[in-house]
Amino acid sequence: FVSDWMPPLAALGAKVEVATVTGESAHHDLLQFLQHDTDFDGLICAVLLPVPKANVVFRSFRVAKRSRNASALVNAGFAATVVDGKVVQASIVLGAVDPKPVRMKHLERGLLFLRSQDLQANANKVLSSLTEQVSADLLPLTFGFGRNQTAHIVSGFMVKFLTAMF
């Protein structure tokens, strides 16, 4: 299922190598490639995944009705670069919540420059702010599963990721 494999790869910055019917070859960001509104008339030759650096924290999360052979209700890839206990780059991609995978741009911005000591000193304020960012990201999306349930699940993913980072 696209919703299962795409968010983790896109969060890590995967690219696709394509060949068109005219014989041209090109590389595209995986997420941007999947978000195109026009049909692709060519061949995907490779999916290229960069090797994450040692300071990149990555997690993938998935919720489905069954543990096997089921499409995800919500799926996410989280990646962040942490330097000296501070987030300096973040990439979060959701699948299965909209017809095409989406970046969580508000949440990414909310995580930037977050420090472990900020989270420890004022967890309620930090979590409340990040949860608002999740809601802002989910606002324009369509849901087969339900907006409130999805927001709850994604917020849970976020807390698990924060735990992994710090």
C-alpha positions in Angstrom: 0.0 0.0 0.0 1.3 3.4 -0.9 0.2 4.8 2.5 2.5 2.2 4.2 5.8 2.6 2.4 5.7 6.2 1.2 5.6 8.3 4.4 8.7 6.7 6.0 10.7 7.0 2.8 9.6 10.6 2.1 10.3 11.7 5.7 13.9 10.5 5.1 14.2 12.4 1.8 13.8 9.7 -0.7 14.0 10.5 -4.4 12.7 8.6 -7.5 14.6 8.1 -10.7 12.3 8.1 -13.6 12.5 7.5 -17.4 9.9 9.2 -19.6 8.4 7.8 -22.8 10.7 10.2 -24.7 13.8 8.6 -23.1 14.6 11.4 -20.7 15.8 10.5 -17.2 15.2 12.6 -14.1 15.3 12.6 -10.3 12.4 13.9 -8.3 11.6 14.2 -4.6 9.4 11.2 -3.8 6.7 13.2 -2.0 6.5 15.9 -4.7 6.4 13.2 -7.4 3.4 11.5 -5.7 1.6 14.8 -5.2 1.5 15.7 -8.9 -2.0 16.1 -10.3 -1.2 14.8 -13.7 -0.7 11.1 -14.5 2.9 9.9 -15.0 3.6 8.4 -18.3 6.9 6.7 -17.8 8.8 4.2 -15.7 10.0 4.5 -12.2 13.6 3.1 -12.4 14.6 3.4 -8.8 13.7 4.7 -5.4 16.8 6.3 -3.9 17.1 6.6 -0.1 19.9 8.6 1.4 21.7 7.1 4.4 20.6 9.1 7.4 23.4 10.8 9.4 24.1 9.6 13.0 22.3 12.6 14.4 19.0 11.9 12.6 16.2 10.4 14.7 13.7 8.4 12.6 10.5 6.6 13.5 7.6 5.2 11.5 4.2 4.7 13.0 1.1 2.9 11.7 -2.4 2.3 12.9 -4.8 -0.2 11.1 -7.9 -2.2 11.9 -5.8 -5.4 11.9 -2.1 -6.0 12.4 -1.7 -7.7 9.0 -3.1 -7.4 5.5 -4.9 -4.1 6.3 -4.6 -0.7 4.8 -3.4 1.9 7.3 -6.0 4.2 8.9 -3.1 6.6 9.7 0.6 6.1 8.9 3.5 8.5 9.5 7.2 8.9 9.0 9.0 11.2 11.4 12.6 12.3 10.9 14.5 15.0 12.8 18.1 16.1 12.9 19.1 16.8 16.6 22.3 18.8 17.3 23.4 19.4 20.9 19.9 18.5 22.2 18.1 20.8 19.8 16.0 20.0 16.7 17.5 21.7 13.7 15.6 20.0 10.9 12.3 18.0 10.9 10.3 16.1 8.3 7.0 14.5 9.0 4.8 12.9 6.4 1.4 11.3 6.8 -0.3 8.7 4.7 -3.8 7.4 4.5 -5.4 10.6 5.8 -5.9 12.3 2.4 -6.0 11.0 -1.2 -2.2 11.7 -1.4 0.5 11.7 1.3 1.0 15.1 3.0 3.8 16.9 4.9 3.0 18.2 8.4 4.5 21.6 7.8 3.1 23.3 10.9 4.3 20.5 13.2 7.7 20.5 11.5 8.0 24.3 12.2 6.8 23.7 15.8 9.6 21.2 16.3 12.3 23.4 15.0 14.7 24.6 17.7 12.9 22.6 20.3 15.4 21.7 23.0 15.2 18.7 25.3 15.4 21.0 28.4 12.4 23.0 27.1 10.4 19.8 26.9 11.5 18.7 30.4 10.9 22.1 32.0 7.5 22.8 30.5 6.1 19.6 29.0 2.4 20.7 29.2 3.1 24.0 27.3 5.2 22.3 24.6 2.8 19.4 24.1 -0.2 21.8 23.9 1.6 23.9 21.3 2.6 21.0 19.2 -0.9 19.5 19.4 -2.2 22.8 18.0 0.2 22.4 15.1 -1.1 18.9 14.4 -4.6 20.3 14.3 -3.6 23.1 11.9 -1.9 20.5 9.6 -5.0 18.3 9.6 -7.5 21.1 9.0 -7.5 21.1 5.2 -7.4 17.3 4.8 -10.2 14.8 4.0 -10.6 11.8 6.3 -12.2 8.4 5.8 -11.5 7.5 9.5 -12.5 10.8 11.2 -10.7 14.1 12.0 -10.8 13.8 15.8 -9.6 10.2 15.8 -6.8 11.0 13.4 -5.7 14.0 15.4 -5.6 11.9 18.5 -3.5 9.2 16.8 -1.1 11.6 15.2 -0.6 13.4 18.5 0.2 10.0 20.1 2.8 9.5 17.3 4.2 12.9 18.1 4.6 12.1 21.8 6.3 8.8 20.9 8.7 10.6 18.6 9.6 13.2 21.2 10.4 10.4 23.6 12.7 8.8 20.9 14.4 12.2 20.3 15.1 13.2 23.8 
